[in-house]
Structures are given as C-alpha cells and as structure tokens.
Amino acid sequence: MTYEMIALLMFGAMLVLLVTGQRVFAAIGFVAMAAALLLYGNGAIELSFNQVFKLFNWYAMLTLPMFIYMGYILAESGIAEDLYKMMHVWFGRVSGGLAIGTILVMVIISAMNGLSVAGMAIGATIALPEMLRRGYDKVLISGVVQGGSSLGILIPPSVVMVLYGMIARQPVSKLWFAGLVPGLIMAALFVLYVMIRARMNPKLAPTVPEEELNMPLREKLALARAGIIPFAIFFFMTGLFVFGVTSLVESSAVGATCATLAAVIKGRFTWKLIRETSVKTLNVSCMFMWLILAALAFGTVFDGLGAVKALEYLFLDKLDLDPWMVIIVMMASFIVMGMFLDDTAMLVIVAPLYIPLVKVLDLGFDNQLIWFGVLYTITCQIAYITPPFGYNLFLMRSLAPKEITLVDIYRSIWPFALIMAITIVLLMLFPQLALWLPEHMSVKG
C-alpha cells in the first residue's frame, strides 16, 4: 500500500468516526495512534507521550484558562449585562441604535473573552428580549447577535488563535495583532449594514421611546460607571501588553485578576460564582488541550507519511494551480467542512496538510502563516453560523425567546455570512490589512 493511500485511509477513518458522533479529540487521537502502531510497531507508543511534553512546553498554553476564566466571570457576575444597559441609554435615540449598541457590546465582550459563547449568551438572553419588546424585527436582531458574538474568535484575545498559533508554531501575539484590524473592519461593516437596513425600513428597528431614556443625571452616571468597568479591564490588560510591560501570559493573568476584583467591587463575588466559573473554565481548557494533543499526534504520523509533499505535488505540479488558487481551494474546503464541523475540529483535521503547504507557497509577502491564520479564523466565524450544523445556530435556538424560530435564525445569518466572506476577499486583495500591525508592534512573549 502506498503512503498516499495510507494517508487517505487515515483521513477517511477519522471522518467516519466523526460522523458516528465520537468526540473530536477521541476520533483524531485514536486514528493517529492506531496508524502509528500499525506502521511503526510497539515503539510508536512513545509518540503520544512525546507530544504531551511538547504540549506542556508551550508557555502560551497558560493563557487559555486565564482568558476563558476572565470571560466567564464577567458574564456570570453580570458585569457584561451592565455594559449592555449603558449602550442601551447611549444609542437608544438612533434608528437601529439598540442593534448597533449590541454589536459594539459584542466587540467589547470579544476583547475580554476570546470565545463566542459568552457574547452569544449575553446577546440572546439580554439583548434579544429587550429589542423584541421595542418592536425590532426578529430576523434582523437574530443575525446581529449571531454575527456579533462570532467576533469573539477574531478580536484578541482570541482563544481559537491561541490554538492555531500552537499548531502552526506561530507567535500568538502576532496573530492577535493580525486579527484586530480585520475584526474591527468586520464590526464596522455589521454596523453599516444595520444602519442601511434601518434607514431603508425604519419599522425594522424603531427608536426607543423618549420617556425610557429620560432618567436623572445621577442614574446615568451610575450606569456609565458600571459600564466602564469592562472597558477599564480591557485597556489595562492590553495596554500593559502592547507597551511591553507584561508578556502574553502575564497579561492574561492581569485580565483574570482584574475581572475577579471587579466582581468583588460590584458585590457579586460569591463562592457559587467562583465554583461555577472554575468548573466551566476547566471543562473548556481541558477540551482544548486534548484537541491540541490529538492534532500533534495526527500531524506527526501524517508528516512521516509524506502526505504534505503529496498534496504539494498534486496542487502545484500535477494540477499546476496558481498559489492564490491553492488558497481559494483551501478556503472553500474550510467553508464546506464548517457546515458539518466546529472550528477546532476543522483546524486539527486540516492543519497537518494545509499549514506546511501555505508555508511553501509564493504569495509575494512575508508572514504567510500569520495571514492565513486570520483567514482561517474568519472562515471559522462563517462555520459558526452556517447551516446545517453551525454551532451558534443551535446555541441561539436554545437561548433565544420562543418567538424566534429556527427558520428565523437560518434566515438571519446570510447577510452577516456575506460580510464575513467580503472581509476574506479584502484580506486576499490587501494582505497588509492583517500584517501591518504585527509587523510594526514589538511585544514581550
């Protein structure tokens, strides 16, 4: 049997196991170890053992539980809810203002959380009922919450980019800086879309009644102080990092500490809060560690088979594809897989193949793996909201008010998915949108 056929069988076996509903890390890890034992004998048992030490030697891994904890404690303690109330007062008089404010809240929560889960939970349980009560179109606001919450995996500190950086052996700090400008561009396009829709049809997003916004100055100041806390945490954490005072890991510790102190100051810190937050943090952190371990083992076997060289020969020599066409084929495959798999599954499946190939392509600029990481992350955002199995679709259905049906949710996501695709095109036309900032920033860690 040829090495190419073995690689194809490994890939096929992994997909079959995933279809049966097995956990992603278990399916990938099982195929990796089974192939290693069959190919290399009993000595291959050391493969996974060595990958564990490689995983534990990645200092950046310490940022994962810190940022996950920070996001959960801000959400569970109600601090993020205070932020939404502040935005409600600020943007209530603008046509579509609550939807615009919701997007801005999602951007800020993304900058504190690194995952889309917290933003989705806050948007679906707090923002949606408020906007429905004020006559907002349910299809429009469903798309706003789903699109806005997906920014959590692009705007730093992005946990998905930490995962990509570890597998691709790229500095996480550069990936974060690379995702910042595209993330803000995408958020601005979301806001522009809502403003245009609201201007064309004011019935979709009416303004808030004046009597609800007329409150005493003391109440407005109190609300502003409550909403400023998340801003302060974010700017303090990232400011120390950007100016080189703290390293990446130290910055994550600063953020987690500040979030905890904020919960204490607000009088919302309880043992129940710390216990629930810690359990959720441990669950998500362990899931990511198992996924990375499985991906490393799978990638080692794949690399040993020469599968990457075979793919390089197929695309560049046999099919004679232009390097940019290879990138387009990769992105198309990500979008197709994203209809059935989540972001981490996609990464660990294709990383052993795509990342080495991107490294050898001649695209005409440096830091190609950093740039490709941003493209991959935006594709993950599309995967999160794309039928039939987009993760955010089902999470939205479980959290949203009963007035919003699954059909409404499916109808709502297409404009936002199109905006994400437009962002990908912009990054392919102008790579410096992602690369300028990391090339001009010097940070620790």
C-alpha positions as a LaTeX table, in Angstrom:
\begin{tabular}{lrrr}
\hline
Residue & $x$ (\AA) & $y$ (\AA) & $z$ (\AA) \\
\hline
Met1 & 0.00 & 0.00 & 0.00 \\
Thr2 & 1.35 & 3.42 & $-0.95$ \\
Tyr3 & 1.87 & 6.17 & 1.59 \\
Glu4 & $-0.73$ & 8.29 & $-0.20$ \\
Met5 & $-3.31$ & 5.52 & 0.19 \\
Ile6 & $-2.47$ & 5.15 & 3.90 \\
Ala7 & $-2.91$ & 8.89 & 4.40 \\
Leu8 & $-6.25$ & 8.74 & 2.55 \\
Leu9 & $-7.41$ & 5.83 & 4.71 \\
Met10 & $-6.43$ & 7.72 & 7.88 \\
Phe11 & $-8.36$ & 10.77 & 6.77 \\
Gly12 & $-11.38$ & 8.66 & 5.76 \\
Ala13 & $-11.38$ & 6.70 & 9.04 \\
Met14 & $-11.27$ & 9.93 & 11.01 \\
Leu15 & $-14.28$ & 11.34 & 9.11 \\
Val16 & $-16.25$ & 8.11 & 9.64 \\
Leu17 & $-15.63$ & 8.27 & 13.39 \\
Leu18 & $-16.66$ & 11.91 & 13.49 \\
Val19 & $-19.90$ & 11.11 & 11.63 \\
Thr20 & $-20.74$ & 8.48 & 14.26 \\
Gly21 & $-20.77$ & 11.19 & 16.90 \\
Gln22 & $-17.48$ & 10.41 & 18.63 \\
Arg23 & $-15.72$ & 13.26 & 20.40 \\
Val24 & $-13.36$ & 15.08 & 18.07 \\
Phe25 & $-10.18$ & 14.58 & 20.11 \\
Ala26 & $-11.01$ & 10.88 & 20.62 \\
Ala27 & $-11.59$ & 10.23 & 16.91 \\
Ile28 & $-8.44$ & 12.03 & 15.79 \\
Gly29 & $-6.27$ & 10.63 & 18.57 \\
Phe30 & $-7.48$ & 7.06 & 18.01 \\
Val31 & $-6.76$ & 7.16 & 14.27 \\
Ala32 & $-3.34$ & 8.70 & 14.91 \\
Met33 & $-2.26$ & 6.07 & 17.44 \\
Ala34 & $-3.78$ & 3.14 & 15.53 \\
Ala35 & $-1.95$ & 4.18 & 12.35 \\
Ala36 & 1.28 & 4.73 & 14.27 \\
Leu37 & 1.15 & 1.27 & 15.89 \\
Leu38 & 0.33 & $-0.46$ & 12.59 \\
Leu39 & 3.05 & 1.40 & 10.68 \\
Tyr40 & 5.86 & 1.61 & 13.20 \\
Gly41 & 5.19 & $-1.15$ & 15.74 \\
Asn42 & 5.16 & $-1.02$ & 19.54 \\
Gly43 & 7.76 & 1.74 & 19.64 \\
Ala44 & 5.13 & 4.14 & 18.31 \\
Ile45 & 3.52 & 4.17 & 21.75 \\
Glu46 & 6.09 & 6.86 & 22.61 \\
Leu47 & 4.52 & 9.13 & 20.01 \\
Ser48 & 1.68 & 10.42 & 22.17 \\
Phe49 & 3.95 & 10.51 & 25.23 \\
Asn50 & 6.38 & 12.84 & 23.45 \\
Gln51 & 3.53 & 15.05 & 22.22 \\
Val52 & 2.37 & 15.55 & 25.81 \\
Phe53 & 5.73 & 17.04 & 26.76 \\
Lys54 & 5.71 & 19.21 & 23.64 \\
Leu55 & 2.26 & 20.47 & 24.65 \\
Phe56 & 3.33 & 21.23 & 28.22 \\
Asn57 & 6.41 & 23.09 & 26.98 \\
Trp58 & 4.23 & 25.66 & 25.17 \\
Tyr59 & 4.26 & 28.56 & 27.58 \\
Ala60 & 1.38 & 30.25 & 25.73 \\
Met61 & $-0.92$ & 27.41 & 26.86 \\
Leu62 & $-1.19$ & 29.19 & 30.21 \\
Thr63 & $-3.19$ & 31.97 & 28.54 \\
Leu64 & $-6.08$ & 29.65 & 27.65 \\
Pro65 & $-7.55$ & 29.08 & 31.13 \\
Met66 & $-6.85$ & 32.70 & 32.11 \\
Phe67 & $-8.83$ & 34.27 & 29.27 \\
Ile68 & $-11.61$ & 31.68 & 29.46 \\
Tyr69 & $-11.95$ & 32.33 & 33.19 \\
Met70 & $-11.99$ & 36.09 & 32.63 \\
Gly71 & $-14.80$ & 35.86 & 30.11 \\
Tyr72 & $-16.93$ & 33.57 & 32.23 \\
Ile73 & $-16.59$ & 35.60 & 35.43 \\
Leu74 & $-17.54$ & 38.82 & 33.62 \\
Ala75 & $-20.60$ & 37.12 & 32.14 \\
Glu76 & $-21.69$ & 35.20 & 35.25 \\
Ser77 & $-21.25$ & 38.17 & 37.61 \\
Gly78 & $-23.48$ & 40.42 & 35.48 \\
Ile79 & $-20.76$ & 42.95 & 34.65 \\
Ala80 & $-21.27$ & 42.41 & 30.93 \\
Glu81 & $-25.01$ & 42.97 & 31.44 \\
Asp82 & $-24.24$ & 46.40 & 32.92 \\
Leu83 & $-22.32$ & 47.20 & 29.75 \\
Tyr84 & $-25.37$ & 46.44 & 27.62 \\
Lys85 & $-27.58$ & 48.69 & 29.76 \\
Met86 & $-25.12$ & 51.54 & 29.27 \\
Met87 & $-25.15$ & 51.05 & 25.49 \\
His88 & $-28.95$ & 50.99 & 25.58 \\
Val89 & $-29.00$ & 54.51 & 27.01 \\
Trp90 & $-26.30$ & 55.82 & 24.68 \\
Phe91 & $-27.76$ & 54.53 & 21.40 \\
Gly92 & $-31.49$ & 54.41 & 22.15 \\
Arg93 & $-32.28$ & 57.59 & 20.18 \\
Val94 & $-30.54$ & 56.36 & 17.00 \\
Ser95 & $-32.54$ & 54.42 & 14.40 \\
Gly96 & $-31.35$ & 50.85 & 14.84 \\
Gly97 & $-29.41$ & 52.10 & 17.86 \\
Leu98 & $-30.03$ & 49.09 & 20.10 \\
Ala99 & $-28.81$ & 46.72 & 17.36 \\
Ile100 & $-25.74$ & 48.91 & 16.80 \\
Gly101 & $-25.12$ & 49.06 & 20.54 \\
Thr102 & $-25.43$ & 45.27 & 20.72 \\
Ile103 & $-22.72$ & 44.88 & 18.06 \\
Leu104 & $-20.43$ & 47.24 & 19.99 \\
Val105 & $-21.10$ & 45.30 & 23.19 \\
Met106 & $-20.18$ & 42.10 & 21.36 \\
Val107 & $-16.90$ & 43.68 & 20.23 \\
Ile108 & $-16.02$ & 44.64 & 23.81 \\
Ile109 & $-17.04$ & 41.25 & 25.20 \\
Ser110 & $-14.97$ & 39.62 & 22.46 \\
Ala111 & $-12.00$ & 41.69 & 23.58 \\
Met112 & $-12.43$ & 40.33 & 27.10 \\
Asn113 & $-13.45$ & 36.75 & 26.42 \\
Gly114 & $-11.82$ & 35.15 & 23.40 \\
Leu115 & $-14.78$ & 32.84 & 22.73 \\
Ser116 & $-18.17$ & 33.37 & 21.11 \\
Val117 & $-20.11$ & 31.58 & 23.86 \\
Ala118 & $-20.24$ & 34.45 & 26.39 \\
Gly119 & $-21.24$ & 37.00 & 23.77 \\
Met120 & $-23.96$ & 34.70 & 22.44 \\
Ala121 & $-25.33$ & 34.05 & 25.93 \\
Ile122 & $-25.49$ & 37.75 & 26.81 \\
Gly123 & $-26.91$ & 38.74 & 23.43 \\
Ala124 & $-29.60$ & 36.04 & 23.36 \\
Thr125 & $-30.74$ & 36.36 & 26.97 \\
Ile126 & $-30.45$ & 40.14 & 27.49 \\
Ala127 & $-30.33$ & 41.98 & 24.16 \\
Leu128 & $-32.88$ & 39.93 & 22.19 \\
Pro129 & $-35.80$ & 40.24 & 24.66 \\
Glu130 & $-35.16$ & 43.98 & 25.04 \\
Met131 & $-35.13$ & 44.59 & 21.28 \\
Leu132 & $-38.18$ & 42.37 & 20.70 \\
Arg133 & $-40.08$ & 44.31 & 23.36 \\
Arg134 & $-39.29$ & 47.53 & 21.50 \\
Gly135 & $-40.56$ & 46.24 & 18.15 \\
Tyr136 & $-37.30$ & 45.28 & 16.43 \\
Asp137 & $-37.53$ & 42.79 & 13.56 \\
Lys138 & $-36.70$ & 39.34 & 14.95 \\
Val139 & $-34.81$ & 38.21 & 11.84 \\
Leu140 & $-32.58$ & 41.29 & 11.86 \\
Ile141 & $-31.69$ & 41.10 & 15.54 \\
Ser142 & $-31.08$ & 37.34 & 15.41 \\
Gly143 & $-28.43$ & 37.97 & 12.78 \\
Val144 & $-26.97$ & 40.84 & 14.82 \\
Val145 & $-26.45$ & 38.65 & 17.89 \\
Gln146 & $-25.05$ & 35.71 & 15.94 \\
Gly147 & $-22.74$ & 37.79 & 13.78 \\
Gly148 & $-21.60$ & 39.98 & 16.66 \\
Ser149 & $-20.90$ & 37.08 & 19.01 \\
Ser150 & $-18.74$ & 35.35 & 16.38 \\
Leu151 & $-16.28$ & 38.27 & 16.64 \\
Gly152 & $-15.01$ & 36.66 & 19.83 \\
Ile153 & $-12.81$ & 34.27 & 17.89 \\
Leu154 & $-11.18$ & 37.03 & 15.79 \\
Ile155 & $-10.69$ & 40.06 & 18.04 \\
Pro156 & $-7.92$ & 39.50 & 20.62 \\
Pro157 & $-7.62$ & 37.75 & 22.97 \\
Ser158 & $-8.87$ & 35.01 & 20.64 \\
Val159 & $-8.68$ & 31.50 & 22.07 \\
Val160 & $-9.00$ & 29.99 & 18.58 \\
Met161 & $-5.91$ & 31.93 & 17.50 \\
Val162 & $-4.03$ & 30.57 & 20.51 \\
Leu163 & $-4.92$ & 27.09 & 19.29 \\
Tyr164 & $-3.86$ & 27.92 & 15.72 \\
Gly165 & $-0.62$ & 29.50 & 16.92 \\
Met166 & 0.35 & 26.39 & 18.86 \\
Ile167 & $-0.32$ & 24.02 & 15.98 \\
Ala168 & 1.25 & 26.32 & 13.35 \\
Arg169 & 4.20 & 27.23 & 15.65 \\
Gln170 & 3.45 & 30.95 & 15.26 \\
Pro171 & 3.65 & 33.73 & 17.90 \\
Val172 & 0.22 & 34.20 & 19.44 \\
Ser173 & 0.88 & 37.92 & 20.00 \\
Lys174 & 1.39 & 38.46 & 16.25 \\
Leu175 & $-1.78$ & 36.51 & 15.45 \\
Trp176 & $-3.75$ & 38.67 & 17.86 \\
Phe177 & $-2.48$ & 41.89 & 16.33 \\
Ala178 & $-3.19$ & 40.48 & 12.88 \\
Gly179 & $-6.81$ & 39.79 & 13.79 \\
Leu180 & $-7.51$ & 43.19 & 15.36 \\
Val181 & $-7.91$ & 45.35 & 12.22 \\
Pro182 & $-9.94$ & 42.76 & 10.23 \\
Gly183 & $-12.15$ & 42.25 & 13.30 \\
Leu184 & $-12.84$ & 45.97 & 13.62 \\
Ile185 & $-13.46$ & 46.24 & 9.86 \\
Met186 & $-15.99$ & 43.42 & 10.09 \\
Ala187 & $-17.72$ & 45.00 & 13.08 \\
Ala188 & $-17.89$ & 48.31 & 11.18 \\
Leu189 & $-19.46$ & 46.53 & 8.18 \\
Phe190 & $-22.03$ & 44.93 & 10.51 \\
Val191 & $-22.92$ & 48.37 & 11.91 \\
Leu192 & $-23.11$ & 49.86 & 8.40 \\
Tyr193 & $-25.45$ & 47.08 & 7.29 \\
Val194 & $-27.79$ & 47.66 & 10.25 \\
Met195 & $-27.80$ & 51.43 & 9.66 \\
Ile196 & $-28.66$ & 50.99 & 5.97 \\
Arg197 & $-31.45$ & 48.49 & 6.73 \\
Ala198 & $-32.87$ & 50.74 & 9.46 \\
Arg199 & $-32.73$ & 53.81 & 7.20 \\
Met200 & $-34.45$ & 51.95 & 4.34 \\
Asn201 & $-37.15$ & 50.49 & 6.58 \\
Pro202 & $-37.47$ & 52.23 & 9.99 \\
Lys203 & $-40.08$ & 49.65 & 11.08 \\
Leu204 & $-37.30$ & 47.05 & 11.35 \\
Ala205 & $-35.50$ & 48.98 & 14.09 \\
Pro206 & $-37.54$ & 51.76 & 15.75 \\
Thr207 & $-36.01$ & 54.21 & 18.21 \\
Val208 & $-36.55$ & 53.79 & 21.94 \\
Pro209 & $-39.38$ & 55.93 & 23.41 \\
Glu210 & $-38.10$ & 59.20 & 24.86 \\
Glu211 & $-39.61$ & 58.56 & 28.30 \\
Glu212 & $-37.43$ & 55.47 & 28.74 \\
Leu213 & $-34.28$ & 57.46 & 28.08 \\
Asn214 & $-35.11$ & 60.46 & 30.25 \\
Met215 & $-33.54$ & 59.50 & 33.56 \\
Pro216 & $-31.88$ & 61.58 & 36.28 \\
Leu217 & $-28.25$ & 62.52 & 35.67 \\
Arg218 & $-27.20$ & 60.59 & 38.79 \\
Glu219 & $-28.66$ & 57.37 & 37.33 \\
Lys220 & $-26.93$ & 57.96 & 34.01 \\
Leu221 & $-23.58$ & 58.49 & 35.75 \\
Ala222 & $-24.06$ & 55.36 & 37.86 \\
Leu223 & $-24.87$ & 53.39 & 34.71 \\
Ala224 & $-21.82$ & 54.83 & 32.96 \\
Arg225 & $-19.56$ & 53.84 & 35.86 \\
Ala226 & $-20.94$ & 50.29 & 35.78 \\
Gly227 & $-20.41$ & 50.03 & 32.04 \\
Ile228 & $-16.91$ & 51.48 & 32.16 \\
Ile229 & $-15.55$ & 48.58 & 34.24 \\
Pro230 & $-15.24$ & 46.16 & 31.25 \\
Phe231 & $-13.54$ & 48.94 & 29.23 \\
Ala232 & $-11.09$ & 49.55 & 32.06 \\
Ile233 & $-10.23$ & 45.86 & 32.37 \\
Phe234 & $-9.62$ & 45.52 & 28.65 \\
Phe235 & $-7.48$ & 48.65 & 28.28 \\
Phe236 & $-5.46$ & 47.96 & 31.40 \\
Met237 & $-4.77$ & 44.38 & 30.34 \\
Thr238 & $-3.95$ & 45.10 & 26.69 \\
Gly239 & $-2.18$ & 48.40 & 27.46 \\
Leu240 & 0.40 & 46.69 & 29.64 \\
Phe241 & 0.87 & 44.07 & 26.93 \\
Val242 & 1.14 & 46.49 & 23.99 \\
Phe243 & 3.65 & 48.73 & 25.76 \\
Gly244 & 5.85 & 45.78 & 26.66 \\
Val245 & 5.30 & 45.92 & 30.42 \\
Thr246 & 3.84 & 42.42 & 30.59 \\
Ser247 & 4.28 & 39.31 & 28.47 \\
Leu248 & 1.38 & 37.47 & 26.85 \\
Val249 & 0.91 & 35.11 & 29.81 \\
Glu250 & 1.35 & 37.88 & 32.37 \\
Ser251 & $-1.27$ & 39.94 & 30.52 \\
Ser252 & $-3.76$ & 37.07 & 30.74 \\
Ala253 & $-3.14$ & 36.85 & 34.50 \\
Val254 & $-3.73$ & 40.61 & 34.81 \\
Gly255 & $-7.04$ & 40.28 & 32.97 \\
Ala256 & $-8.23$ & 37.37 & 35.12 \\
Thr257 & $-7.26$ & 39.20 & 38.32 \\
Cys258 & $-8.94$ & 42.44 & 37.26 \\
Ala259 & $-12.15$ & 40.59 & 36.35 \\
Thr260 & $-12.20$ & 38.93 & 39.77 \\
Leu261 & $-11.58$ & 42.25 & 41.56 \\
Ala262 & $-14.37$ & 43.85 & 39.51 \\
Ala263 & $-16.80$ & 41.16 & 40.69 \\
Val264 & $-15.67$ & 41.79 & 44.29 \\
Ile265 & $-16.06$ & 45.59 & 43.97 \\
Lys266 & $-19.55$ & 45.16 & 42.48 \\
Gly267 & $-20.51$ & 42.94 & 45.41 \\
Arg268 & $-21.22$ & 39.97 & 43.15 \\
Phe269 & $-18.33$ & 37.72 & 44.12 \\
Thr270 & $-19.61$ & 34.54 & 45.80 \\
Trp271 & $-18.29$ & 31.04 & 46.32 \\
Lys272 & $-21.01$ & 29.77 & 43.99 \\
Leu273 & $-19.78$ & 32.17 & 41.29 \\
Ile274 & $-16.14$ & 31.15 & 41.66 \\
Arg275 & $-17.04$ & 27.45 & 41.71 \\
Glu276 & $-19.24$ & 27.55 & 38.58 \\
Thr277 & $-16.76$ & 29.73 & 36.73 \\
Ser278 & $-13.84$ & 27.47 & 37.66 \\
Val279 & $-15.67$ & 24.32 & 36.57 \\
Lys280 & $-16.62$ & 25.85 & 33.20 \\
Thr281 & $-13.05$ & 27.12 & 32.71 \\
Leu282 & $-11.62$ & 23.68 & 33.49 \\
Asn283 & $-14.02$ & 21.95 & 31.08 \\
Val284 & $-13.21$ & 24.23 & 28.14 \\
Ser285 & $-9.45$ & 24.31 & 28.87 \\
Cys286 & $-9.20$ & 20.52 & 29.06 \\
Met287 & $-11.15$ & 20.18 & 25.83 \\
Phe288 & $-8.67$ & 22.42 & 24.03 \\
Met289 & $-5.67$ & 20.58 & 25.49 \\
Trp290 & $-6.97$ & 17.19 & 24.36 \\
Leu291 & $-7.66$ & 18.61 & 20.89 \\
Ile292 & $-4.15$ & 20.02 & 20.57 \\
Leu293 & $-2.62$ & 16.75 & 21.78 \\
Ala294 & $-4.65$ & 14.74 & 19.23 \\
Ala295 & $-3.71$ & 17.18 & 16.46 \\
Leu296 & 0.00 & 16.92 & 17.28 \\
Ala297 & $-0.09$ & 13.11 & 17.23 \\
Phe298 & $-2.07$ & 13.03 & 13.99 \\
Gly299 & 0.20 & 15.61 & 12.36 \\
Thr300 & 3.33 & 13.66 & 13.30 \\
Val301 & 2.07 & 10.49 & 11.60 \\
Phe302 & 0.86 & 12.45 & 8.57 \\
Asp303 & 4.19 & 14.20 & 8.22 \\
Gly304 & 6.02 & 10.89 & 8.47 \\
Leu305 & 3.95 & 9.52 & 5.59 \\
Gly306 & 4.85 & 12.47 & 3.37 \\
Ala307 & 1.20 & 13.43 & 2.90 \\
Val308 & 2.10 & 17.11 & 2.79 \\
Lys309 & 4.55 & 16.54 & $-0.06$ \\
Ala310 & 1.87 & 14.55 & $-1.91$ \\
Leu311 & $-0.59$ & 17.42 & $-1.56$ \\
Glu312 & 2.03 & 19.90 & $-2.69$ \\
Tyr313 & 2.74 & 17.75 & $-5.75$ \\
Leu314 & $-0.99$ & 17.45 & $-6.55$ \\
Phe315 & $-1.79$ & 21.17 & $-6.33$ \\
Leu316 & 1.39 & 22.79 & $-7.64$ \\
Asp317 & 2.82 & 20.23 & $-10.06$ \\
Lys318 & 0.10 & 17.93 & $-11.34$ \\
Leu319 & $-2.82$ & 20.40 & $-11.39$ \\
Asp320 & $-0.45$ & 23.37 & $-11.92$ \\
Leu321 & $-2.56$ & 25.67 & $-9.73$ \\
Asp322 & $-1.53$ & 29.23 & $-9.08$ \\
Pro323 & $-0.61$ & 29.79 & $-5.37$ \\
Trp324 & $-3.64$ & 32.03 & $-4.96$ \\
Met325 & $-5.89$ & 29.34 & $-6.45$ \\
Val326 & $-4.50$ & 26.92 & $-3.87$ \\
Ile327 & $-5.51$ & 29.36 & $-1.10$ \\
Ile328 & $-9.00$ & 29.70 & $-2.62$ \\
Val329 & $-9.38$ & 25.89 & $-2.75$ \\
Met330 & $-8.31$ & 25.70 & 0.90 \\
Met331 & $-10.79$ & 28.37 & 1.98 \\
Ala332 & $-13.59$ & 26.69 & 0.00 \\
Ser333 & $-12.84$ & 23.39 & 1.74 \\
Phe334 & $-12.94$ & 25.16 & 5.12 \\
Ile335 & $-16.38$ & 26.58 & 4.36 \\
Val336 & $-17.72$ & 23.17 & 3.26 \\
Met337 & $-16.30$ & 21.45 & 6.34 \\
Gly338 & $-17.62$ & 24.26 & 8.50 \\
Met339 & $-21.16$ & 23.25 & 7.56 \\
Phe340 & $-20.62$ & 19.98 & 9.44 \\
Leu341 & $-17.72$ & 20.53 & 11.90 \\
Asp342 & $-16.78$ & 23.13 & 14.50 \\
Asp343 & $-13.71$ & 25.35 & 14.27 \\
Thr344 & $-11.38$ & 23.25 & 16.39 \\
Ala345 & $-12.28$ & 20.07 & 14.52 \\
Met346 & $-11.53$ & 21.77 & 11.20 \\
Leu347 & $-8.19$ & 23.00 & 12.42 \\
Val348 & $-6.91$ & 19.72 & 13.80 \\
Ile349 & $-8.09$ & 17.83 & 10.71 \\
Val350 & $-6.50$ & 20.02 & 8.05 \\
Ala351 & $-3.63$ & 21.66 & 9.96 \\
Pro352 & $-1.19$ & 18.80 & 9.21 \\
Leu353 & $-1.91$ & 19.30 & 5.49 \\
Tyr354 & $-2.58$ & 22.98 & 4.93 \\
Ile355 & $-0.16$ & 24.77 & 7.25 \\
Pro356 & 3.04 & 23.28 & 5.75 \\
Leu357 & 1.66 & 23.91 & 2.26 \\
Val358 & 0.91 & 27.58 & 2.98 \\
Lys359 & 4.47 & 27.93 & 4.24 \\
Val360 & 5.97 & 26.95 & 0.86 \\
Leu361 & 3.57 & 28.91 & $-1.36$ \\
Asp362 & 4.97 & 32.02 & $-3.02$ \\
Leu363 & 2.30 & 34.65 & $-2.35$ \\
Gly364 & 4.63 & 37.64 & $-2.58$ \\
Phe365 & 4.71 & 38.71 & 1.08 \\
Asp366 & 6.15 & 37.59 & 4.42 \\
Asn367 & 4.37 & 36.14 & 7.46 \\
Gln368 & 2.09 & 34.00 & 5.33 \\
Leu369 & 1.15 & 31.70 & 8.22 \\
Ile370 & 0.09 & 34.69 & 10.32 \\
Trp371 & $-2.08$ & 35.98 & 7.47 \\
Phe372 & $-3.52$ & 32.52 & 6.80 \\
Gly373 & $-4.40$ & 32.22 & 10.50 \\
Val374 & $-6.65$ & 35.26 & 10.16 \\
Leu375 & $-8.31$ & 33.80 & 7.04 \\
Tyr376 & $-8.87$ & 30.52 & 8.85 \\
Thr377 & $-10.38$ & 32.29 & 11.87 \\
Ile378 & $-12.82$ & 34.29 & 9.72 \\
Thr379 & $-13.83$ & 31.06 & 7.98 \\
Cys380 & $-14.50$ & 29.62 & 11.45 \\
Gln381 & $-16.84$ & 32.55 & 12.04 \\
Ile382 & $-18.73$ & 31.61 & 8.88 \\
Ala383 & $-18.79$ & 27.98 & 10.03 \\
Tyr384 & $-20.29$ & 29.04 & 13.37 \\
Ile385 & $-23.39$ & 30.49 & 11.68 \\
Thr386 & $-23.73$ & 28.32 & 8.56 \\
Pro387 & $-26.44$ & 25.61 & 8.26 \\
Pro388 & $-26.93$ & 22.76 & 8.71 \\
Phe389 & $-24.72$ & 22.31 & 11.80 \\
Gly390 & $-23.40$ & 25.76 & 12.66 \\
Tyr391 & $-22.67$ & 25.78 & 16.39 \\
Asn392 & $-24.14$ & 29.23 & 17.00 \\
Leu393 & $-27.39$ & 28.31 & 15.24 \\
Phe394 & $-28.32$ & 25.68 & 17.81 \\
Leu395 & $-26.95$ & 27.65 & 20.75 \\
Met396 & $-29.06$ & 30.59 & 19.60 \\
Arg397 & $-32.20$ & 28.41 & 19.39 \\
Ser398 & $-31.67$ & 27.11 & 22.91 \\
Leu399 & $-31.11$ & 30.58 & 24.41 \\
Ala400 & $-33.40$ & 32.84 & 22.35 \\
Pro401 & $-37.00$ & 33.73 & 23.27 \\
Lys402 & $-39.66$ & 31.36 & 21.93 \\
Glu403 & $-40.85$ & 33.96 & 19.38 \\
Ile404 & $-37.66$ & 33.38 & 17.39 \\
Thr405 & $-37.87$ & 30.09 & 15.49 \\
Leu406 & $-35.10$ & 28.06 & 13.88 \\
Val407 & $-36.33$ & 29.26 & 10.47 \\
Asp408 & $-35.90$ & 32.87 & 11.61 \\
Ile409 & $-32.39$ & 32.06 & 12.80 \\
Tyr410 & $-31.47$ & 30.44 & 9.47 \\
Arg411 & $-32.86$ & 33.41 & 7.53 \\
Ser412 & $-31.00$ & 35.93 & 9.66 \\
Ile413 & $-27.41$ & 34.81 & 9.15 \\
Trp414 & $-26.91$ & 35.18 & 5.38 \\
Pro415 & $-26.15$ & 38.95 & 5.26 \\
Phe416 & $-23.60$ & 38.54 & 8.04 \\
Ala417 & $-22.02$ & 35.47 & 6.44 \\
Leu418 & $-21.72$ & 37.51 & 3.22 \\
Ile419 & $-19.99$ & 40.35 & 5.10 \\
Met420 & $-17.52$ & 37.83 & 6.53 \\
Ala421 & $-16.84$ & 36.49 & 3.02 \\
Ile422 & $-16.27$ & 40.07 & 1.81 \\
Thr423 & $-13.73$ & 40.53 & 4.61 \\
Ile424 & $-11.87$ & 37.44 & 3.42 \\
Val425 & $-11.76$ & 38.87 & $-0.12$ \\
Leu426 & $-10.43$ & 42.19 & 1.23 \\
Leu427 & $-7.66$ & 40.37 & 3.11 \\
Met428 & $-6.70$ & 38.44 & $-0.01$ \\
Leu429 & $-6.58$ & 41.65 & $-2.05$ \\
Phe430 & $-4.84$ & 43.65 & 0.68 \\
Pro431 & $-2.85$ & 41.30 & 2.98 \\
Gln432 & $-1.37$ & 44.27 & 4.84 \\
Leu433 & $-4.75$ & 44.84 & 6.50 \\
Ala434 & $-3.77$ & 41.90 & 8.69 \\
Leu435 & 0.03 & 42.13 & 8.55 \\
Trp436 & 0.82 & 45.81 & 9.06 \\
Leu437 & 0.07 & 45.89 & 12.79 \\
Pro438 & 2.01 & 42.74 & 13.83 \\
Glu439 & 4.98 & 43.83 & 11.69 \\
His440 & 5.16 & 47.20 & 13.48 \\
Met441 & 4.46 & 46.11 & 17.06 \\
Ser442 & 7.14 & 44.85 & 19.42 \\
Val443 & 5.82 & 42.99 & 22.47 \\
Lys444 & 7.03 & 40.61 & 25.12 \\
Gly445 & 6.12 & 36.92 & 24.84 \\
\hline
\end{tabular}
